Amino acid sequence: MTTSNDRLDRIEALVEKTTQSVDKNAQAIDKLTADISRFNDRLDTYEQGMRWVVQLAFALLISATVALIVNAAAFLVKLLLPS
């Protein structure tokens, strides 16, 4: 009977240790899930900011191109029309 009780005590100790390990893992998973959620929020913000920067860059390129074309056209008009 003592051997059986000793085995049961060891099994109970192992079950308790396993339960504690599972609880720790569950807490770690919850923390990682929260961290991933915050990372995804930051990544979304970064991507949106990058899109705005790219749009601004293209807008500046287009406006510079239009300004060059207008200035070139004005120069050609002055050159070709006698004053």
C-alpha positions as a Markdown table, in Angstrom:
| # | Residue | x | y | z |
|---|---|---|---|---|
| 1 | Met | 0.0 | 0.0 | 0.0 |
| 2 | Thr | 2.8 | 2.4 | 0.8 |
| 3 | Thr | 4.4 | 1.9 | -2.6 |
| 4 | Ser | 1.0 | 2.7 | -4.2 |
| 5 | Asn | 0.6 | 5.8 | -2.1 |
| 6 | Asp | 4.2 | 6.9 | -3.0 |
| 7 | Arg | 3.4 | 6.5 | -6.7 |
| 8 | Leu | 0.2 | 8.4 | -6.3 |
| 9 | Asp | 2.0 | 11.2 | -4.5 |
| 10 | Arg | 4.6 | 11.4 | -7.3 |
| 11 | Ile | 1.9 | 11.4 | -9.9 |
| 12 | Glu | 0.1 | 14.2 | -8.1 |
| 13 | Ala | 3.3 | 16.2 | -7.8 |
| 14 | Leu | 4.0 | 15.7 | -11.6 |
| 15 | Val | 0.4 | 16.7 | -12.4 |
| 16 | Glu | 0.7 | 19.8 | -10.3 |
| 17 | Lys | 4.1 | 20.7 | -11.9 |
| 18 | Thr | 2.6 | 20.1 | -15.3 |
| 19 | Thr | -0.4 | 22.2 | -14.5 |
| 20 | Gln | 1.8 | 25.1 | -13.3 |
| 21 | Ser | 3.9 | 24.8 | -16.5 |
| 22 | Val | 0.7 | 24.9 | -18.6 |
| 23 | Asp | -0.5 | 28.0 | -16.7 |
| 24 | Lys | 2.9 | 29.7 | -17.3 |
| 25 | Asn | 2.7 | 28.8 | -21.0 |
| 26 | Ala | -0.8 | 30.2 | -21.2 |
| 27 | Gln | 0.3 | 33.4 | -19.6 |
| 28 | Ala | 3.3 | 33.6 | -22.0 |
| 29 | Ile | 1.0 | 33.0 | -25.0 |
| 30 | Asp | -1.4 | 35.7 | -23.8 |
| 31 | Lys | 1.5 | 38.2 | -23.5 |
| 32 | Leu | 2.8 | 37.3 | -26.9 |
| 33 | Thr | -0.6 | 37.7 | -28.4 |
| 34 | Ala | -0.8 | 41.2 | -26.9 |
| 35 | Asp | 2.7 | 42.0 | -28.1 |
| 36 | Ile | 1.8 | 40.9 | -31.6 |
| 37 | Ser | -1.3 | 43.0 | -31.6 |
| 38 | Arg | 0.7 | 46.1 | -30.6 |
| 39 | Phe | 3.3 | 45.3 | -33.2 |
| 40 | Asn | 0.6 | 44.9 | -35.9 |
| 41 | Asp | -0.8 | 48.3 | -34.8 |
| 42 | Arg | 2.6 | 49.9 | -35.1 |
| 43 | Leu | 3.2 | 48.2 | -38.5 |
| 44 | Asp | -0.1 | 49.5 | -39.8 |
| 45 | Thr | 0.8 | 53.0 | -38.7 |
| 46 | Tyr | 4.2 | 52.8 | -40.3 |
| 47 | Glu | 2.7 | 51.5 | -43.6 |
| 48 | Gln | 0.2 | 54.3 | -43.7 |
| 49 | Gly | 2.9 | 56.8 | -43.0 |
| 50 | Met | 5.1 | 55.4 | -45.8 |
| 51 | Arg | 2.1 | 55.5 | -48.2 |
| 52 | Trp | 1.7 | 59.2 | -47.3 |
| 53 | Val | 5.4 | 59.9 | -47.9 |
| 54 | Val | 5.3 | 58.1 | -51.3 |
| 55 | Gln | 2.2 | 60.0 | -52.3 |
| 56 | Leu | 3.8 | 63.3 | -51.2 |
| 57 | Ala | 7.0 | 62.5 | -53.2 |
| 58 | Phe | 5.0 | 61.7 | -56.3 |
| 59 | Ala | 3.0 | 64.9 | -55.9 |
| 60 | Leu | 6.2 | 66.9 | -55.6 |
| 61 | Leu | 7.6 | 65.3 | -58.7 |
| 62 | Ile | 4.5 | 66.0 | -60.6 |
| 63 | Ser | 4.3 | 69.6 | -59.5 |
| 64 | Ala | 8.0 | 70.1 | -60.3 |
| 65 | Thr | 7.5 | 68.6 | -63.8 |
| 66 | Val | 4.5 | 70.8 | -64.4 |
| 67 | Ala | 6.5 | 73.9 | -63.3 |
| 68 | Leu | 9.3 | 73.0 | -65.7 |
| 69 | Ile | 6.9 | 72.5 | -68.6 |
| 70 | Val | 5.2 | 75.8 | -67.9 |
| 71 | Asn | 8.5 | 77.6 | -67.6 |
| 72 | Ala | 9.8 | 76.0 | -70.8 |
| 73 | Ala | 6.6 | 76.9 | -72.6 |
| 74 | Ala | 6.8 | 80.5 | -71.4 |
| 75 | Phe | 10.4 | 80.7 | -72.5 |
| 76 | Leu | 9.5 | 79.3 | -76.0 |
| 77 | Val | 6.7 | 81.7 | -76.3 |
| 78 | Lys | 8.9 | 84.7 | -75.5 |
| 79 | Leu | 11.6 | 83.3 | -77.8 |
| 80 | Leu | 9.3 | 82.8 | -80.8 |
| 81 | Leu | 7.1 | 85.9 | -80.4 |
| 82 | Pro | 8.8 | 89.2 | -81.4 |
| 83 | Ser | 8.3 | 91.9 | -78.8 |
